[in-house]
Amino acid sequence: MSGGEKRRAWVGDLVHDEDADRRGIVTDVRGGALWVLRPEYGTHRWSSQRPERLRVVRTREERLRDRRD
């Protein structure tokens, strides 16, 4: 993200969960109240009800673009 932009985490985004102190990819947003995450590598899942504590590291679009290059 550029220039200090702050964007709410969404499905496919790589985020840092400040409460869990770990990085993960958002796999689902349920009812706008529960964010489901999985590790960047691996399968264990966890959830967050505090999207303001999920700092977007790379958006889904950025991740897909980087995979193509």
N, CA, C and O atoms as a Maestro MAE file, in Angstrom:
{
 s_m_m2io_version
 :::
 2.0.0
}

f_m_ct {
 s_m_title
 :::
 protein
 m_atom[276] {
  # First column is atom index #
  i_m_mmod_type
  r_m_x_coord
  r_m_y_coord
  r_m_z_coord
  i_m_residue_number
  s_m_chain_name
  s_m_pdb_residue_name
  s_m_pdb_atom_name
  i_m_atomic_number
  :::
  1 25 0.855 -1.158 0.000 1 A "MET " " N  " 7
  2 3 0.000 0.000 0.000 1 A "MET " " CA " 6
  3 2 0.901 1.220 0.000 1 A "MET " " C  " 6
  4 15 1.991 1.191 0.571 1 A "MET " " O  " 8
  5 25 0.466 2.262 -0.618 2 A "SER " " N  " 7
  6 3 1.332 3.423 -0.786 2 A "SER " " CA " 6
  7 2 0.857 4.606 0.035 2 A "SER " " C  " 6
  8 15 -0.329 4.735 0.337 2 A "SER " " O  " 8
  9 25 1.801 5.471 0.392 3 A "GLY " " N  " 7
  10 3 1.494 6.756 0.989 3 A "GLY " " CA " 6
  11 2 0.657 6.724 2.250 3 A "GLY " " C  " 6
  12 15 -0.144 7.630 2.480 3 A "GLY " " O  " 8
  13 25 0.826 5.688 3.083 4 A "GLY " " N  " 7
  14 3 0.103 5.637 4.330 4 A "GLY " " CA " 6
  15 2 -1.377 5.348 4.193 4 A "GLY " " C  " 6
  16 15 -2.136 5.535 5.143 4 A "GLY " " O  " 8
  17 25 -1.799 4.891 3.014 5 A "GLU " " N  " 7
  18 3 -3.201 4.524 2.819 5 A "GLU " " CA " 6
  19 2 -3.579 3.445 3.813 5 A "GLU " " C  " 6
  20 15 -2.782 2.548 4.090 5 A "GLU " " O  " 8
  21 25 -4.777 3.519 4.349 6 A "LYS " " N  " 7
  22 3 -5.262 2.471 5.232 6 A "LYS " " CA " 6
  23 2 -6.519 1.887 4.611 6 A "LYS " " C  " 6
  24 15 -7.467 2.612 4.307 6 A "LYS " " O  " 8
  25 25 -6.521 0.594 4.426 7 A "ARG " " N  " 7
  26 3 -7.616 -0.094 3.774 7 A "ARG " " CA " 6
  27 2 -8.066 -1.234 4.673 7 A "ARG " " C  " 6
  28 15 -7.241 -1.917 5.278 7 A "ARG " " O  " 8
  29 25 -9.345 -1.433 4.756 8 A "ARG " " N  " 7
  30 3 -9.869 -2.542 5.556 8 A "ARG " " CA " 6
  31 2 -9.527 -3.859 4.873 8 A "ARG " " C  " 6
  32 15 -9.668 -3.996 3.658 8 A "ARG " " O  " 8
  33 25 -9.078 -4.821 5.666 9 A "ALA " " N  " 7
  34 3 -8.717 -6.134 5.139 9 A "ALA " " CA " 6
  35 2 -9.929 -6.809 4.508 9 A "ALA " " C  " 6
  36 15 -11.054 -6.681 4.990 9 A "ALA " " O  " 8
  37 25 -9.670 -7.535 3.411 10 A "TRP " " N  " 7
  38 3 -10.744 -8.255 2.733 10 A "TRP " " CA " 6
  39 2 -10.210 -9.574 2.213 10 A "TRP " " C  " 6
  40 15 -9.004 -9.819 2.260 10 A "TRP " " O  " 8
  41 25 -11.095 -10.424 1.720 11 A "VAL " " N  " 7
  42 3 -10.743 -11.765 1.262 11 A "VAL " " CA " 6
  43 2 -9.592 -11.710 0.257 11 A "VAL " " C  " 6
  44 15 -9.617 -10.941 -0.703 11 A "VAL " " O  " 8
  45 25 -8.590 -12.542 0.504 12 A "GLY " " N  " 7
  46 3 -7.429 -12.632 -0.374 12 A "GLY " " CA " 6
  47 2 -6.264 -11.753 0.042 12 A "GLY " " C  " 6
  48 15 -5.155 -11.924 -0.465 12 A "GLY " " O  " 8
  49 25 -6.489 -10.819 0.949 13 A "ASP " " N  " 7
  50 3 -5.418 -9.929 1.396 13 A "ASP " " CA " 6
  51 2 -4.481 -10.649 2.356 13 A "ASP " " C  " 6
  52 15 -4.917 -11.456 3.176 13 A "ASP " " O  " 8
  53 25 -3.198 -10.352 2.247 14 A "LEU " " N  " 7
  54 3 -2.202 -10.790 3.216 14 A "LEU " " CA " 6
  55 2 -2.167 -9.723 4.297 14 A "LEU " " C  " 6
  56 15 -1.969 -8.544 4.006 14 A "LEU " " O  " 8
  57 25 -2.359 -10.134 5.543 15 A "VAL " " N  " 7
  58 3 -2.456 -9.175 6.641 15 A "VAL " " CA " 6
  59 2 -1.542 -9.583 7.792 15 A "VAL " " C  " 6
  60 15 -1.102 -10.728 7.893 15 A "VAL " " O  " 8
  61 25 -1.275 -8.616 8.645 16 A "HIS " " N  " 7
  62 3 -0.642 -8.912 9.931 16 A "HIS " " CA " 6
  63 2 -1.718 -8.715 10.982 16 A "HIS " " C  " 6
  64 15 -2.250 -7.617 11.141 16 A "HIS " " O  " 8
  65 25 -2.037 -9.794 11.703 17 A "ASP " " N  " 7
  66 3 -3.020 -9.742 12.783 17 A "ASP " " CA " 6
  67 2 -2.277 -9.282 14.033 17 A "ASP " " C  " 6
  68 15 -1.507 -10.040 14.623 17 A "ASP " " O  " 8
  69 25 -2.513 -8.046 14.426 18 A "GLU " " N  " 7
  70 3 -1.784 -7.470 15.548 18 A "GLU " " CA " 6
  71 2 -2.129 -8.151 16.867 18 A "GLU " " C  " 6
  72 15 -1.287 -8.199 17.764 18 A "GLU " " O  " 8
  73 25 -3.344 -8.678 17.011 19 A "ASP " " N  " 7
  74 3 -3.719 -9.369 18.247 19 A "ASP " " CA " 6
  75 2 -3.027 -10.727 18.352 19 A "ASP " " C  " 6
  76 15 -2.536 -11.089 19.421 19 A "ASP " " O  " 8
  77 25 -2.983 -11.476 17.259 20 A "ALA " " N  " 7
  78 3 -2.354 -12.803 17.261 20 A "ALA " " CA " 6
  79 2 -0.854 -12.714 16.997 20 A "ALA " " C  " 6
  80 15 -0.136 -13.699 17.175 20 A "ALA " " O  " 8
  81 25 -0.371 -11.539 16.571 21 A "ASP " " N  " 7
  82 3 1.030 -11.316 16.218 21 A "ASP " " CA " 6
  83 2 1.517 -12.327 15.182 21 A "ASP " " C  " 6
  84 15 2.553 -12.971 15.347 21 A "ASP " " O  " 8
  85 25 0.730 -12.444 14.106 22 A "ARG " " N  " 7
  86 3 1.111 -13.339 13.011 22 A "ARG " " CA " 6
  87 2 0.509 -12.851 11.703 22 A "ARG " " C  " 6
  88 15 -0.468 -12.102 11.674 22 A "ARG " " O  " 8
  89 25 1.136 -13.308 10.618 23 A "ARG " " N  " 7
  90 3 0.640 -12.965 9.289 23 A "ARG " " CA " 6
  91 2 -0.271 -14.057 8.775 23 A "ARG " " C  " 6
  92 15 -0.100 -15.235 9.090 23 A "ARG " " O  " 8
  93 25 -1.247 -13.642 7.971 24 A "GLY " " N  " 7
  94 3 -2.146 -14.609 7.384 24 A "GLY " " CA " 6
  95 2 -2.904 -14.017 6.215 24 A "GLY " " C  " 6
  96 15 -2.826 -12.821 5.935 24 A "GLY " " O  " 8
  97 25 -3.633 -14.877 5.547 25 A "ILE " " N  " 7
  98 3 -4.444 -14.467 4.402 25 A "ILE " " CA " 6
  99 2 -5.908 -14.577 4.812 25 A "ILE " " C  " 6
  100 15 -6.335 -15.589 5.367 25 A "ILE " " O  " 8
  101 25 -6.662 -13.532 4.534 26 A "VAL " " N  " 7
  102 3 -8.095 -13.533 4.841 26 A "VAL " " CA " 6
  103 2 -8.779 -14.498 3.872 26 A "VAL " " C  " 6
  104 15 -8.681 -14.338 2.656 26 A "VAL " " O  " 8
  105 25 -9.468 -15.496 4.415 27 A "THR " " N  " 7
  106 3 -10.147 -16.475 3.563 27 A "THR " " CA " 6
  107 2 -11.649 -16.258 3.490 27 A "THR " " C  " 6
  108 15 -12.303 -16.720 2.555 27 A "THR " " O  " 8
  109 25 -12.200 -15.548 4.483 28 A "ASP " " N  " 7
  110 3 -13.646 -15.345 4.502 28 A "ASP " " CA " 6
  111 2 -13.965 -14.180 5.434 28 A "ASP " " C  " 6
  112 15 -13.256 -13.929 6.408 28 A "ASP " " O  " 8
  113 25 -15.040 -13.481 5.113 29 A "VAL " " N  " 7
  114 3 -15.588 -12.465 6.016 29 A "VAL " " CA " 6
  115 2 -17.048 -12.833 6.201 29 A "VAL " " C  " 6
  116 15 -17.834 -12.805 5.254 29 A "VAL " " O  " 8
  117 25 -17.398 -13.175 7.415 30 A "ARG " " N  " 7
  118 3 -18.745 -13.671 7.698 30 A "ARG " " CA " 6
  119 2 -19.591 -12.589 8.364 30 A "ARG " " C  " 6
  120 15 -19.321 -12.161 9.487 30 A "ARG " " O  " 8
  121 25 -20.601 -12.171 7.651 31 A "GLY " " N  " 7
  122 3 -21.541 -11.202 8.192 31 A "GLY " " CA " 6
  123 2 -20.933 -9.848 8.517 31 A "GLY " " C  " 6
  124 15 -21.507 -9.074 9.283 31 A "GLY " " O  " 8
  125 25 -19.770 -9.559 7.936 32 A "GLY " " N  " 7
  126 3 -19.113 -8.292 8.211 32 A "GLY " " CA " 6
  127 2 -18.630 -8.166 9.647 32 A "GLY " " C  " 6
  128 15 -18.290 -7.072 10.098 32 A "GLY " " O  " 8
  129 25 -18.598 -9.304 10.378 33 A "ALA " " N  " 7
  130 3 -18.239 -9.251 11.794 33 A "ALA " " CA " 6
  131 2 -17.149 -10.238 12.190 33 A "ALA " " C  " 6
  132 15 -16.564 -10.110 13.266 33 A "ALA " " O  " 8
  133 25 -16.865 -11.225 11.337 34 A "LEU " " N  " 7
  134 3 -15.880 -12.246 11.665 34 A "LEU " " CA " 6
  135 2 -14.966 -12.467 10.463 34 A "LEU " " C  " 6
  136 15 -15.420 -12.872 9.393 34 A "LEU " " O  " 8
  137 25 -13.676 -12.197 10.649 35 A "TRP " " N  " 7
  138 3 -12.684 -12.396 9.601 35 A "TRP " " CA " 6
  139 2 -11.993 -13.723 9.869 35 A "TRP " " C  " 6
  140 15 -11.444 -13.930 10.951 35 A "TRP " " O  " 8
  141 25 -12.015 -14.631 8.884 36 A "VAL " " N  " 7
  142 3 -11.380 -15.937 9.002 36 A "VAL " " CA " 6
  143 2 -10.053 -15.854 8.257 36 A "VAL " " C  " 6
  144 15 -9.994 -15.383 7.121 36 A "VAL " " O  " 8
  145 25 -8.980 -16.322 8.916 37 A "LEU " " N  " 7
  146 3 -7.642 -16.231 8.348 37 A "LEU " " CA " 6
  147 2 -6.961 -17.586 8.366 37 A "LEU " " C  " 6
  148 15 -7.304 -18.462 9.160 37 A "LEU " " O  " 8
  149 25 -5.990 -17.742 7.476 38 A "ARG " " N  " 7
  150 3 -5.113 -18.909 7.479 38 A "ARG " " CA " 6
  151 2 -3.690 -18.390 7.377 38 A "ARG " " C  " 6
  152 15 -3.473 -17.274 6.905 38 A "ARG " " O  " 8
  153 25 -2.715 -19.183 7.813 39 A "PRO " " N  " 7
  154 3 -1.334 -18.723 7.704 39 A "PRO " " CA " 6
  155 2 -0.944 -18.515 6.242 39 A "PRO " " C  " 6
  156 15 -1.543 -19.094 5.336 39 A "PRO " " O  " 8
  157 25 0.048 -17.699 6.036 40 A "GLU " " N  " 7
  158 3 0.572 -17.484 4.681 40 A "GLU " " CA " 6
  159 2 0.990 -18.825 4.079 40 A "GLU " " C  " 6
  160 15 0.796 -19.063 2.887 40 A "GLU " " O  " 8
  161 25 1.557 -19.689 4.898 41 A "TYR " " N  " 7
  162 3 1.934 -21.052 4.495 41 A "TYR " " CA " 6
  163 2 1.398 -21.998 5.557 41 A "TYR " " C  " 6
  164 15 1.714 -21.847 6.737 41 A "TYR " " O  " 8
  165 25 0.603 -22.957 5.159 42 A "GLY " " N  " 7
  166 3 0.049 -23.902 6.112 42 A "GLY " " CA " 6
  167 2 -1.461 -23.917 6.072 42 A "GLY " " C  " 6
  168 15 -2.079 -23.317 5.194 42 A "GLY " " O  " 8
  169 25 -2.057 -24.619 7.046 43 A "THR " " N  " 7
  170 3 -3.501 -24.819 6.982 43 A "THR " " CA " 6
  171 2 -4.266 -24.420 8.232 43 A "THR " " C  " 6
  172 15 -5.487 -24.274 8.165 43 A "THR " " O  " 8
  173 25 -3.610 -24.238 9.362 44 A "HIS " " N  " 7
  174 3 -4.319 -23.890 10.602 44 A "HIS " " CA " 6
  175 2 -5.054 -22.560 10.420 44 A "HIS " " C  " 6
  176 15 -4.477 -21.605 9.901 44 A "HIS " " O  " 8
  177 25 -6.299 -22.489 10.834 45 A "ARG " " N  " 7
  178 3 -7.096 -21.266 10.683 45 A "ARG " " CA " 6
  179 2 -7.364 -20.627 12.032 45 A "ARG " " C  " 6
  180 15 -7.360 -21.297 13.065 45 A "ARG " " O  " 8
  181 25 -7.595 -19.332 12.010 46 A "TRP " " N  " 7
  182 3 -8.021 -18.597 13.200 46 A "TRP " " CA " 6
  183 2 -8.933 -17.478 12.741 46 A "TRP " " C  " 6
  184 15 -9.080 -17.247 11.541 46 A "TRP " " O  " 8
  185 25 -9.537 -16.792 13.671 47 A "SER " " N  " 7
  186 3 -10.474 -15.739 13.300 47 A "SER " " CA " 6
  187 2 -10.223 -14.478 14.114 47 A "SER " " C  " 6
  188 15 -9.558 -14.500 15.149 47 A "SER " " O  " 8
  189 25 -10.770 -13.393 13.617 48 A "SER " " N  " 7
  190 3 -10.671 -12.101 14.287 48 A "SER " " CA " 6
  191 2 -12.004 -11.383 14.168 48 A "SER " " C  " 6
  192 15 -12.646 -11.399 13.118 48 A "SER " " O  " 8
  193 25 -12.401 -10.763 15.243 49 A "GLN " " N  " 7
  194 3 -13.591 -9.924 15.217 49 A "GLN " " CA " 6
  195 2 -13.203 -8.455 15.293 49 A "GLN " " C  " 6
  196 15 -14.044 -7.590 15.538 49 A "GLN " " O  " 8
  197 25 -11.921 -8.185 15.081 50 A "ARG " " N  " 7
  198 3 -11.406 -6.815 15.168 50 A "ARG " " CA " 6
  199 2 -10.653 -6.457 13.884 50 A "ARG " " C  " 6
  200 15 -9.422 -6.468 13.871 50 A "ARG " " O  " 8
  201 25 -11.376 -6.141 12.809 51 A "PRO " " N  " 7
  202 3 -10.708 -5.861 11.538 51 A "PRO " " CA " 6
  203 2 -9.764 -4.669 11.609 51 A "PRO " " C  " 6
  204 15 -8.837 -4.573 10.804 51 A "PRO " " O  " 8
  205 25 -9.976 -3.767 12.548 52 A "GLU " " N  " 7
  206 3 -9.079 -2.622 12.675 52 A "GLU " " CA " 6
  207 2 -7.693 -3.061 13.152 52 A "GLU " " C  " 6
  208 15 -6.736 -2.293 13.056 52 A "GLU " " O  " 8
  209 25 -7.577 -4.299 13.670 53 A "ARG " " N  " 7
  210 3 -6.290 -4.834 14.126 53 A "ARG " " CA " 6
  211 2 -5.621 -5.692 13.059 53 A "ARG " " C  " 6
  212 15 -4.563 -6.271 13.305 53 A "ARG " " O  " 8
  213 25 -6.231 -5.780 11.870 54 A "LEU " " N  " 7
  214 3 -5.649 -6.508 10.745 54 A "LEU " " CA " 6
  215 2 -5.021 -5.486 9.803 54 A "LEU " " C  " 6
  216 15 -5.727 -4.776 9.086 54 A "LEU " " O  " 8
  217 25 -3.696 -5.416 9.811 55 A "ARG " " N  " 7
  218 3 -2.985 -4.454 8.958 55 A "ARG " " CA " 6
  219 2 -2.684 -5.115 7.615 55 A "ARG " " C  " 6
  220 15 -2.018 -6.148 7.560 55 A "ARG " " O  " 8
  221 25 -3.177 -4.516 6.541 56 A "VAL " " N  " 7
  222 3 -2.965 -5.071 5.206 56 A "VAL " " CA " 6
  223 2 -1.491 -4.925 4.820 56 A "VAL " " C  " 6
  224 15 -0.950 -3.820 4.782 56 A "VAL " " O  " 8
  225 25 -0.859 -6.059 4.535 57 A "VAL " " N  " 7
  226 3 0.532 -6.083 4.091 57 A "VAL " " CA " 6
  227 2 0.570 -5.983 2.563 57 A "VAL " " C  " 6
  228 15 1.305 -5.176 1.993 57 A "VAL " " O  " 8
  229 25 -0.251 -6.837 1.910 58 A "ARG " " N  " 7
  230 3 -0.392 -6.800 0.454 58 A "ARG " " CA " 6
  231 2 -1.823 -7.163 0.113 58 A "ARG " " C  " 6
  232 15 -2.372 -8.133 0.636 58 A "ARG " " O  " 8
  233 25 -2.417 -6.384 -0.763 59 A "THR " " N  " 7
  234 3 -3.789 -6.670 -1.176 59 A "THR " " CA " 6
  235 2 -3.810 -7.914 -2.062 59 A "THR " " C  " 6
  236 15 -2.777 -8.349 -2.572 59 A "THR " " O  " 8
  237 25 -4.990 -8.469 -2.231 60 A "ARG " " N  " 7
  238 3 -5.163 -9.620 -3.127 60 A "ARG " " CA " 6
  239 2 -4.671 -9.276 -4.525 60 A "ARG " " C  " 6
  240 15 -3.992 -10.072 -5.172 60 A "ARG " " O  " 8
  241 25 -5.026 -8.075 -4.980 61 A "GLU " " N  " 7
  242 3 -4.637 -7.651 -6.327 61 A "GLU " " CA " 6
  243 2 -3.113 -7.581 -6.468 61 A "GLU " " C  " 6
  244 15 -2.564 -8.001 -7.487 61 A "GLU " " O  " 8
  245 25 -2.437 -7.055 -5.454 62 A "GLU " " N  " 7
  246 3 -0.971 -6.989 -5.487 62 A "GLU " " CA " 6
  247 2 -0.362 -8.385 -5.500 62 A "GLU " " C  " 6
  248 15 0.593 -8.643 -6.233 62 A "GLU " " O  " 8
  249 25 -0.910 -9.279 -4.696 63 A "ARG " " N  " 7
  250 3 -0.396 -10.655 -4.655 63 A "ARG " " CA " 6
  251 2 -0.566 -11.333 -6.003 63 A "ARG " " C  " 6
  252 15 0.358 -11.999 -6.469 63 A "ARG " " O  " 8
  253 25 -1.733 -11.181 -6.650 64 A "LEU " " N  " 7
  254 3 -1.969 -11.802 -7.954 64 A "LEU " " CA " 6
  255 2 -1.062 -11.204 -9.023 64 A "LEU " " C  " 6
  256 15 -0.532 -11.929 -9.865 64 A "LEU " " O  " 8
  257 25 -0.884 -9.896 -8.995 65 A "ARG " " N  " 7
  258 3 -0.015 -9.246 -9.973 65 A "ARG " " CA " 6
  259 2 1.422 -9.737 -9.833 65 A "ARG " " C  " 6
  260 15 2.093 -9.988 -10.835 65 A "ARG " " O  " 8
  261 25 1.897 -9.874 -8.599 66 A "ASP " " N  " 7
  262 3 3.264 -10.337 -8.363 66 A "ASP " " CA " 6
  263 2 3.462 -11.767 -8.827 66 A "ASP " " C  " 6
  264 15 4.551 -12.119 -9.282 66 A "ASP " " O  " 8
  265 25 2.433 -12.602 -8.722 67 A "ARG " " N  " 7
  266 3 2.546 -13.987 -9.183 67 A "ARG " " CA " 6
  267 2 2.675 -14.062 -10.691 67 A "ARG " " C  " 6
  268 15 3.300 -14.990 -11.205 67 A "ARG " " O  " 8
  269 25 2.106 -13.120 -11.408 68 A "ARG " " N  " 7
  270 3 2.160 -13.120 -12.886 68 A "ARG " " CA " 6
  271 2 3.508 -12.653 -13.407 68 A "ARG " " C  " 6
  272 15 3.939 -13.056 -14.488 68 A "ARG " " O  " 8
  273 25 4.179 -11.791 -12.624 69 A "ASP " " N  " 7
  274 3 5.463 -11.223 -13.085 69 A "ASP " " CA " 6
  275 2 6.602 -12.202 -12.964 69 A "ASP " " C  " 6
  276 15 7.737 -11.875 -13.310 69 A "ASP " " O  " 8
  :::
 }
 m_bond[275] {
  # First column is bond index #
  i_m_from
  i_m_to
  i_m_order
  :::
  1 1 2 1
  2 2 3 1
  3 3 4 2
  4 3 5 1
  5 5 6 1
  6 6 7 1
  7 7 8 2
  8 7 9 1
  9 9 10 1
  10 10 11 1
  11 11 12 2
  12 11 13 1
  13 13 14 1
  14 14 15 1
  15 15 16 2
  16 15 17 1
  17 17 18 1
  18 18 19 1
  19 19 20 2
  20 19 21 1
  21 21 22 1
  22 22 23 1
  23 23 24 2
  24 23 25 1
  25 25 26 1
  26 26 27 1
  27 27 28 2
  28 27 29 1
  29 29 30 1
  30 30 31 1
  31 31 32 2
  32 31 33 1
  33 33 34 1
  34 34 35 1
  35 35 36 2
  36 35 37 1
  37 37 38 1
  38 38 39 1
  39 39 40 2
  40 39 41 1
  41 41 42 1
  42 42 43 1
  43 43 44 2
  44 43 45 1
  45 45 46 1
  46 46 47 1
  47 47 48 2
  48 47 49 1
  49 49 50 1
  50 50 51 1
  51 51 52 2
  52 51 53 1
  53 53 54 1
  54 54 55 1
  55 55 56 2
  56 55 57 1
  57 57 58 1
  58 58 59 1
  59 59 60 2
  60 59 61 1
  61 61 62 1
  62 62 63 1
  63 63 64 2
  64 63 65 1
  65 65 66 1
  66 66 67 1
  67 67 68 2
  68 67 69 1
  69 69 70 1
  70 70 71 1
  71 71 72 2
  72 71 73 1
  73 73 74 1
  74 74 75 1
  75 75 76 2
  76 75 77 1
  77 77 78 1
  78 78 79 1
  79 79 80 2
  80 79 81 1
  81 81 82 1
  82 82 83 1
  83 83 84 2
  84 83 85 1
  85 85 86 1
  86 86 87 1
  87 87 88 2
  88 87 89 1
  89 89 90 1
  90 90 91 1
  91 91 92 2
  92 91 93 1
  93 93 94 1
  94 94 95 1
  95 95 96 2
  96 95 97 1
  97 97 98 1
  98 98 99 1
  99 99 100 2
  100 99 101 1
  101 101 102 1
  102 102 103 1
  103 103 104 2
  104 103 105 1
  105 105 106 1
  106 106 107 1
  107 107 108 2
  108 107 109 1
  109 109 110 1
  110 110 111 1
  111 111 112 2
  112 111 113 1
  113 113 114 1
  114 114 115 1
  115 115 116 2
  116 115 117 1
  117 117 118 1
  118 118 119 1
  119 119 120 2
  120 119 121 1
  121 121 122 1
  122 122 123 1
  123 123 124 2
  124 123 125 1
  125 125 126 1
  126 126 127 1
  127 127 128 2
  128 127 129 1
  129 129 130 1
  130 130 131 1
  131 131 132 2
  132 131 133 1
  133 133 134 1
  134 134 135 1
  135 135 136 2
  136 135 137 1
  137 137 138 1
  138 138 139 1
  139 139 140 2
  140 139 141 1
  141 141 142 1
  142 142 143 1
  143 143 144 2
  144 143 145 1
  145 145 146 1
  146 146 147 1
  147 147 148 2
  148 147 149 1
  149 149 150 1
  150 150 151 1
  151 151 152 2
  152 151 153 1
  153 153 154 1
  154 154 155 1
  155 155 156 2
  156 155 157 1
  157 157 158 1
  158 158 159 1
  159 159 160 2
  160 159 161 1
  161 161 162 1
  162 162 163 1
  163 163 164 2
  164 163 165 1
  165 165 166 1
  166 166 167 1
  167 167 168 2
  168 167 169 1
  169 169 170 1
  170 170 171 1
  171 171 172 2
  172 171 173 1
  173 173 174 1
  174 174 175 1
  175 175 176 2
  176 175 177 1
  177 177 178 1
  178 178 179 1
  179 179 180 2
  180 179 181 1
  181 181 182 1
  182 182 183 1
  183 183 184 2
  184 183 185 1
  185 185 186 1
  186 186 187 1
  187 187 188 2
  188 187 189 1
  189 189 190 1
  190 190 191 1
  191 191 192 2
  192 191 193 1
  193 193 194 1
  194 194 195 1
  195 195 196 2
  196 195 197 1
  197 197 198 1
  198 198 199 1
  199 199 200 2
  200 199 201 1
  201 201 202 1
  202 202 203 1
  203 203 204 2
  204 203 205 1
  205 205 206 1
  206 206 207 1
  207 207 208 2
  208 207 209 1
  209 209 210 1
  210 210 211 1
  211 211 212 2
  212 211 213 1
  213 213 214 1
  214 214 215 1
  215 215 216 2
  216 215 217 1
  217 217 218 1
  218 218 219 1
  219 219 220 2
  220 219 221 1
  221 221 222 1
  222 222 223 1
  223 223 224 2
  224 223 225 1
  225 225 226 1
  226 226 227 1
  227 227 228 2
  228 227 229 1
  229 229 230 1
  230 230 231 1
  231 231 232 2
  232 231 233 1
  233 233 234 1
  234 234 235 1
  235 235 236 2
  236 235 237 1
  237 237 238 1
  238 238 239 1
  239 239 240 2
  240 239 241 1
  241 241 242 1
  242 242 243 1
  243 243 244 2
  244 243 245 1
  245 245 246 1
  246 246 247 1
  247 247 248 2
  248 247 249 1
  249 249 250 1
  250 250 251 1
  251 251 252 2
  252 251 253 1
  253 253 254 1
  254 254 255 1
  255 255 256 2
  256 255 257 1
  257 257 258 1
  258 258 259 1
  259 259 260 2
  260 259 261 1
  261 261 262 1
  262 262 263 1
  263 263 264 2
  264 263 265 1
  265 265 266 1
  266 266 267 1
  267 267 268 2
  268 267 269 1
  269 269 270 1
  270 270 271 1
  271 271 272 2
  272 271 273 1
  273 273 274 1
  274 274 275 1
  275 275 276 2
  :::
 }
}
